[in-house]
């Protein structure tokens, strides 16, 4: 595997951030929500896209999954 310094830096940040909250996911989410509320720009949440189950089609005797 290739050592990517950017990925290493992100993993280090993630580890430090999680350790700051004793790896408590609820506390991490609370902190992120608080940061979101203090953010100067308006943040929007888009509605979720409807789920469309994949379908199978026969094309040249092969099955193709279409999303």
C-alpha positions in Angstrom: 0.0 0.0 0.0 1.2 3.5 -0.8 1.7 5.8 2.1 -0.3 9.0 1.4 0.7 11.9 3.6 -2.8 13.5 3.2 -4.6 10.4 4.3 -2.1 10.0 7.2 -2.8 13.5 8.3 -6.6 13.0 8.1 -6.4 9.8 10.1 -4.2 11.6 12.7 -6.8 14.4 13.0 -9.7 11.9 13.3 -7.9 10.0 16.0 -7.1 13.2 18.0 -10.7 14.4 17.6 -12.2 11.2 18.7 -9.8 10.9 21.7 -10.8 14.4 22.7 -14.3 13.1 23.4 -13.1 9.7 24.8 -14.4 8.1 21.6 -18.0 8.9 22.6 -20.0 9.1 19.4 -22.9 11.0 21.0 -20.5 13.6 22.3 -18.8 13.9 18.9 -22.2 14.4 17.2 -23.2 17.0 19.8 -20.0 18.9 19.2 -20.5 18.8 15.4 -24.1 20.1 15.8 -22.9 22.9 18.0 -20.3 23.9 15.5 -22.9 23.8 12.8 -25.1 26.2 14.8 -22.3 28.6 15.3 -21.2 28.6 11.6 -21.5 31.9 9.9 -22.9 30.7 6.6 -26.3 29.1 6.3 -26.1 25.3 6.0 -28.9 23.5 4.2 -30.1 19.9 4.3 -31.5 18.4 1.2 -34.3 15.8 1.4 -33.2 12.3 0.9 -33.5 10.9 -2.6 -36.2 8.2 -2.9 -34.8 4.6 -2.8 -35.1 2.8 -6.1 -34.2 -0.9 -5.8 -31.8 -2.1 -8.5 -33.2 -4.0 -11.4 -31.8 -6.8 -13.5 -31.8 -6.5 -17.3 -30.6 -9.0 -19.9 -28.1 -7.5 -22.3 -26.1 -9.7 -24.6 -26.7 -12.7 -22.4 -25.2 -11.0 -19.4 -26.9 -9.6 -16.4 -26.4 -5.9 -15.8 -27.4 -4.2 -12.6 -29.0 -0.9 -13.3 -29.4 1.7 -10.6 
